[in-house]
Amino acid sequence: MKPYRFPIQTISHILKQKINSVPITVYGYIKTVRSQKQMTFIEINDGSSSTGLQSIIDSTKLPTIKLSTGCTVRLQGTMVSSPNRKQSVELVVDKLELLGDAIDYPLHKGRIPIETLRDHQHLRSRSNLFGAIWRIRNTLVSSIHAFFQSQEFTHVHPPILTTSDCEGGGESFEVVGGNTFFGKNVYMSVSSQLHLEVLTHALSRVYALNPAFRAEPSDSTRHLAEFWMVEAEMAYLTNLDSLLDFIEAQIRFSIQSILNTSLQDLEFCDGFVQPGLLDMLQGLVENPFGRMTYTKAIELLSLKKEWHYPVQWGLPLQTEHEKYLAEEIQHGPLFITDYPTVVKPFYMKQNHNKTTVACTDLIFPKWGEVVGGSVREDRLDILKENIHYHKLSREEYRWYVDVRRYGSVPMSGYGLGLERLLGICTGIGNIRDLVPFPRVHGSCRY
Amino acid sequence: MKPYRFPIQTISHILKQKINSVPITVYGYIKTVRSQKQMTFIEINDGSSSTGLQSIIDSTKLPTIKLSTGCTVRLQGTMVSSPNRKQSVELVVDKLELLGDAIDYPLHKGRIPIETLRDHQHLRSRSNLFGAIWRIRNTLVSSIHAFFQSQEFTHVHPPILTTSDCEGGGESFEVVGGNTFFGKNVYMSVSSQLHLEVLTHALSRVYALNPAFRAEPSDSTRHLAEFWMVEAEMAYLTNLDSLLDFIEAQIRFSIQSILNTSLQDLEFCDGFVQPGLLDMLQGLVENPFGRMTYTKAIELLSLKKEWHYPVQWGLPLQTEHEKYLAEEIQHGPLFITDYPTVVKPFYMKQNHNKTTVACTDLIFPKWGEVVGGSVREDRLDILKENIHYHKLSREEYRWYVDVRRYGSVPMSGYGLGLERLLGICTGIGNIRDLVPFPRVHGSCRY
């Protein structure tokens, strides 16, 4: 089988090539035009690279229509080494063809505040910043698949439409007419975990990268109504520390991949979004994440008095607590482990003390919780007690409990918020800028 | 950074290792138990391989509880070469530990009809057949990412919740309370194409592997209410034949990957599902797909008289027509191109004759349509006329048209039904067996 080769070269590809005198054709949209009497300088990009392609054209060869930022063009010419110190090569254009004009392009050239770009969700991706974010997101997703495949996981697609609500709590979106179409009320998945656990009984190591939905009317910068989650379940891994090791290795692998593959885009973010980003990411790869029990965390939090939400053993940790622990105590990512049973869901495995469960939340500076995971309760009798204790419907979870009846597999697993991890990797602080078309309380555009 | 290594070995990994006398620990569920007076033979699997691990234990070392199909165990012992011709190696067990018993396991050992397994969606994945299907699905998904990454595409996540209906036709599921939560009516995406086109204006080559939803009350074996689609858009590729070349290369790459990586699982499907499967797949890799215009197809179909649906230029092709063309005329995959404008959506590019559009449906034996694609209409004025012609809401598509106003990018793209391609790869004929938890008209279990 002859390897396929796409018939058009990207600008990223062209910039990596050696200069030669072979004529080339390049496509892209105009970032800037600078006209002098004899020569016109045009920078174009096609989204493949954080640096565009500089090109020079004899002003007499230009089309009569005025070229401006946003126009889409085809250029034919020859690559030469550039006299300009800003770039090593440039394109001397023989022929320029206008493919799409851009009269009154709403985004002017030059730097535009991210908040302004947010109002142009369908155009903002042409900016240098969003180009960089989407390329880093691509590398992040690729690295996730590469890691799980290297560890012999099977990628699966658990369902989006579901009849059960993994976390309880009524934060699910419901589908209109579910009862008519499916014969029962149907919701959009808030987590794939329970379905993954079922598949783990068969395939031992499974992971998913699925969208999840929360109808939480939150207007924070850290929540989306629709977001993407990496979720994994691992059979026979029953030791909480081993789970933490795995999560840490997975995140570290992704960050190392981004440092290897997307360095230019990271440098852009380091320059324009978060100074020091590269050093911080290098630190995440090199230094172990912190580990601390919930009980210890409560002790430390109690030393400080001014909290908006109360600090007390048996109450959940709030974002202000999580951020403080990660930012002021650990100065980096921190696994909080062994939360009280009462604040965690029914499927987490009880510790011997019966007051805490073998679980973790991984918290990061600025973001708070990025990962939640636990050893799963595999003992049928205790699982049934937990369902009763959490006042959940036995009928709704019968299928899930049923699996534990037939060759129950001890396992642990976790879920990781993709957009939050991307926020850490890029320095972007508002989750609405980390997915191309954000869906949040009060807004679903296009 | 030290490479991470998962602390537990899979059976697949163990079977590939050289035999040595180092003690090993293996986890899995029991497929069969055969007890003799002195020795007991147990076959276990963990879902990592289509062949299980044969193990032998001194009957006196067995736990008092009765071992049976479905029990989950931990075995410690030593790998030795096997005297049995069925396998080359086997495990001599020193210690057996029961992790999960399986009293009254509802699936008996041995071959179970696929229809019976369908009633046990939460247990069926432990069968040899579904193990093979999910592993092939994993390879298929991996190969899709590998191909698009090799061609410099950016993977993106277009939204599931949307305010627009790509195909028109009212086959969307609506979300309860969209207006309250989002401020407008919100639907579940039937296709990501329009959002991908927007991103193509910035990133040039994008692809997505997203779930899509159709509220079509069809009870066929080829439709799911929730399915997964590979969708790709390619800037500056404006020649229909180039699009066909690309689609063909993408599918061929995936099939070659499965032949390389999942041969044992394919052999299982060849033996138990579709005899001749391997030869057919090898043929797909080696032989070019057929290409035929819609007009030619109508000519050929008109020669045969007994159709349930009428055959006439200007009417859509029905499944019976598609299957006939692929099965009886082409004996393989066939691109049908250049359909009448009237039967295709507004975003497809008009041919010069103005009666047909530059589009294709790729049809396969047994399945009919597996891919639909086209060159996209990039001319603003014609796009607006098309929206009017198809009686669509100008307001609803304003954002999409808006992109074409500012540096419109010529492009083509397509969507491929993942489950249908998996059906071709495995020989499985009912789409409900190609996704772990199928959602169809009348059924949404778990």
Boltz contact constraints between the chains, C-beta under 6 A:
constraints:
  - contact:
      token1: [A, 1]
      token2: [B, 256]
      max_distance: 6.0
  - contact:
      token1: [A, 1]
      token2: [B, 285]
      max_distance: 6.0
  - contact:
      token1: [A, 4]
      token2: [B, 249]
      max_distance: 6.0
  - contact:
      token1: [A, 6]
      token2: [B, 151]
      max_distance: 6.0
  - contact:
      token1: [A, 8]
      token2: [B, 236]
      max_distance: 6.0
  - contact:
      token1: [A, 10]
      token2: [B, 152]
      max_distance: 6.0
  - contact:
      token1: [A, 27]
      token2: [B, 236]
      max_distance: 6.0
  - contact:
      token1: [A, 29]
      token2: [B, 407]
      max_distance: 6.0
  - contact:
      token1: [A, 46]
      token2: [B, 204]
      max_distance: 6.0
  - contact:
      token1: [A, 47]
      token2: [B, 202]
      max_distance: 6.0
  - contact:
      token1: [A, 47]
      token2: [B, 203]
      max_distance: 6.0
  - contact:
      token1: [A, 47]
      token2: [B, 204]
      max_distance: 6.0
  - contact:
      token1: [A, 70]
      token2: [B, 406]
      max_distance: 6.0
  - contact:
      token1: [A, 70]
      token2: [B, 407]
      max_distance: 6.0
  - contact:
      token1: [A, 71]
      token2: [B, 407]
      max_distance: 6.0
  - contact:
      token1: [A, 72]
      token2: [B, 407]
      max_distance: 6.0
  - contact:
      token1: [A, 72]
      token2: [B, 409]
      max_distance: 6.0
  - contact:
      token1: [A, 99]
      token2: [B, 410]
      max_distance: 6.0
  - contact:
      token1: [A, 100]
      token2: [B, 407]
      max_distance: 6.0
  - contact:
      token1: [A, 100]
      token2: [B, 408]
      max_distance: 6.0
  - contact:
      token1: [A, 102]
      token2: [B, 406]
      max_distance: 6.0
  - contact:
      token1: [A, 102]
      token2: [B, 407]
      max_distance: 6.0
  - contact:
      token1: [A, 105]
      token2: [B, 406]
      max_distance: 6.0
  - contact:
      token1: [A, 122]
      token2: [B, 198]
      max_distance: 6.0
  - contact:
      token1: [A, 122]
      token2: [B, 399]
      max_distance: 6.0
  - contact:
      token1: [A, 122]
      token2: [B, 403]
      max_distance: 6.0
  - contact:
      token1: [A, 125]
      token2: [B, 199]
      max_distance: 6.0
  - contact:
      token1: [A, 125]
      token2: [B, 202]
      max_distance: 6.0
  - contact:
      token1: [A, 126]
      token2: [B, 202]
      max_distance: 6.0
  - contact:
      token1: [A, 134]
      token2: [B, 154]
      max_distance: 6.0
  - contact:
      token1: [A, 138]
      token2: [B, 154]
      max_distance: 6.0
  - contact:
      token1: [A, 138]
      token2: [B, 155]
      max_distance: 6.0
  - contact:
      token1: [A, 141]
      token2: [B, 155]
      max_distance: 6.0
  - contact:
      token1: [A, 145]
      token2: [B, 145]
      max_distance: 6.0
  - contact:
      token1: [A, 151]
      token2: [B, 6]
      max_distance: 6.0
  - contact:
      token1: [A, 152]
      token2: [B, 10]
      max_distance: 6.0
  - contact:
      token1: [A, 154]
      token2: [B, 134]
      max_distance: 6.0
  - contact:
      token1: [A, 154]
      token2: [B, 138]
      max_distance: 6.0
  - contact:
      token1: [A, 155]
      token2: [B, 138]
      max_distance: 6.0
  - contact:
      token1: [A, 155]
      token2: [B, 141]
      max_distance: 6.0
  - contact:
      token1: [A, 157]
      token2: [B, 228]
      max_distance: 6.0
  - contact:
      token1: [A, 159]
      token2: [B, 437]
      max_distance: 6.0
  - contact:
      token1: [A, 160]
      token2: [B, 211]
      max_distance: 6.0
  - contact:
      token1: [A, 160]
      token2: [B, 226]
      max_distance: 6.0
  - contact:
      token1: [A, 161]
      token2: [B, 226]
      max_distance: 6.0
  - contact:
      token1: [A, 161]
      token2: [B, 439]
      max_distance: 6.0
  - contact:
      token1: [A, 161]
      token2: [B, 444]
      max_distance: 6.0
  - contact:
      token1: [A, 163]
      token2: [B, 444]
      max_distance: 6.0
  - contact:
      token1: [A, 173]
      token2: [B, 175]
      max_distance: 6.0
  - contact:
      token1: [A, 174]
      token2: [B, 176]
      max_distance: 6.0
  - contact:
      token1: [A, 175]
      token2: [B, 173]
      max_distance: 6.0
  - contact:
      token1: [A, 176]
      token2: [B, 174]
      max_distance: 6.0
  - contact:
      token1: [A, 176]
      token2: [B, 176]
      max_distance: 6.0
  - contact:
      token1: [A, 182]
      token2: [B, 444]
      max_distance: 6.0
  - contact:
      token1: [A, 183]
      token2: [B, 442]
      max_distance: 6.0
  - contact:
      token1: [A, 186]
      token2: [B, 444]
      max_distance: 6.0
  - contact:
      token1: [A, 198]
      token2: [B, 122]
      max_distance: 6.0
  - contact:
      token1: [A, 199]
      token2: [B, 125]
      max_distance: 6.0
  - contact:
      token1: [A, 202]
      token2: [B, 47]
      max_distance: 6.0
  - contact:
      token1: [A, 202]
      token2: [B, 125]
      max_distance: 6.0
  - contact:
      token1: [A, 202]
      token2: [B, 126]
      max_distance: 6.0
  - contact:
      token1: [A, 203]
      token2: [B, 47]
      max_distance: 6.0
  - contact:
      token1: [A, 204]
      token2: [B, 46]
      max_distance: 6.0
  - contact:
      token1: [A, 204]
      token2: [B, 47]
      max_distance: 6.0
  - contact:
      token1: [A, 211]
      token2: [B, 160]
      max_distance: 6.0
  - contact:
      token1: [A, 226]
      token2: [B, 160]
      max_distance: 6.0
  - contact:
      token1: [A, 226]
      token2: [B, 161]
      max_distance: 6.0
  - contact:
      token1: [A, 228]
      token2: [B, 157]
      max_distance: 6.0
  - contact:
      token1: [A, 236]
      token2: [B, 8]
      max_distance: 6.0
  - contact:
      token1: [A, 236]
      token2: [B, 27]
      max_distance: 6.0
  - contact:
      token1: [A, 249]
      token2: [B, 4]
      max_distance: 6.0
  - contact:
      token1: [A, 256]
      token2: [B, 1]
      max_distance: 6.0
  - contact:
      token1: [A, 285]
      token2: [B, 1]
      max_distance: 6.0
  - contact:
      token1: [A, 399]
      token2: [B, 122]
      max_distance: 6.0
  - contact:
      token1: [A, 399]
      token2: [B, 446]
      max_distance: 6.0
  - contact:
      token1: [A, 403]
      token2: [B, 122]
      max_distance: 6.0
  - contact:
      token1: [A, 406]
      token2: [B, 70]
      max_distance: 6.0
  - contact:
      token1: [A, 406]
      token2: [B, 102]
      max_distance: 6.0
  - contact:
      token1: [A, 406]
      token2: [B, 105]
      max_distance: 6.0
  - contact:
      token1: [A, 407]
      token2: [B, 29]
      max_distance: 6.0
  - contact:
      token1: [A, 407]
      token2: [B, 70]
      max_distance: 6.0
  - contact:
      token1: [A, 407]
      token2: [B, 71]
      max_distance: 6.0
  - contact:
      token1: [A, 407]
      token2: [B, 72]
      max_distance: 6.0
  - contact:
      token1: [A, 407]
      token2: [B, 100]
      max_distance: 6.0
  - contact:
      token1: [A, 407]
      token2: [B, 102]
      max_distance: 6.0
  - contact:
      token1: [A, 408]
      token2: [B, 100]
      max_distance: 6.0
  - contact:
      token1: [A, 409]
      token2: [B, 72]
      max_distance: 6.0
  - contact:
      token1: [A, 410]
      token2: [B, 99]
      max_distance: 6.0
  - contact:
      token1: [A, 437]
      token2: [B, 159]
      max_distance: 6.0
  - contact:
      token1: [A, 439]
      token2: [B, 161]
      max_distance: 6.0
  - contact:
      token1: [A, 442]
      token2: [B, 183]
      max_distance: 6.0
  - contact:
      token1: [A, 444]
      token2: [B, 161]
      max_distance: 6.0
  - contact:
      token1: [A, 444]
      token2: [B, 163]
      max_distance: 6.0
  - contact:
      token1: [A, 444]
      token2: [B, 182]
      max_distance: 6.0
  - contact:
      token1: [A, 444]
      token2: [B, 186]
      max_distance: 6.0
  - contact:
      token1: [A, 446]
      token2: [B, 399]
      max_distance: 6.0
